[in-house]
Amino acid sequence: MGAVTEDDESTMPGGSDPAEELFPLLIAVTPSPAERIRLAERLDGIAPLLLVADLDELRRLIAAPQQLPGASSTRAPAAVPGTLLIDSARSTARWRDREVDLTRLEHDLLTCLNTEPVRVWSYAELHRSVWRDEGLRRKADVQSLVKRLRRKLNQLGTGVTIDAVRGVGLRLTDHQRPNVSGA
């Protein structure tokens, strides 16, 4: 690091580099919307506040995309033909030349099912993985989310869908045998 001169415009008065200035940011992680509202009210005006539901959401928000200078930040990863691509950074699902946006819950459900595609997941396991709460295990929540996600997978034209296994739960099924991968 070189010496700082008086005509160096990259320094602030007092001789400190703006890139080295500390920027206070409070980050709160809680799955409860009521708790996030309470924190926002109590911490208002103290410092910039980032409220997230879980660590996965925080990771998606603060992850710096690895790009070459001048590359577009909205460019989707290249899809391998016959592969359902889940883009976590953009919260989208892509099949060939088609793409659909996913809500956080849809993304989390599809990602969960994708971790072990041949496994049958119980409704309680899916509820814990997607909603991250132990108390409420409503089967109707999962069924409603599955219905919306099936519709989006159908819009893509992929053979990948979510099948119900009577009396057990749900699994990701590939009716056309493409590969399923996460990004």
Secondary structure, DSSP 8 states (H G I E B T S, - for coil): -----TT-TTS-TTS--GGGS----EEEE-S-HHHHHHHHHHTTTTS-EEEESSHHHHHHHH------TT--TT------TTEEEEETTTTEEEETTEEEE--HHHHHHHHHHHHSTTS-B-HHHHHHHHH--SS---HHHHHHHHHHHHHHHHHHT-SEEEEEETTTEEEEEESS--EEEE-
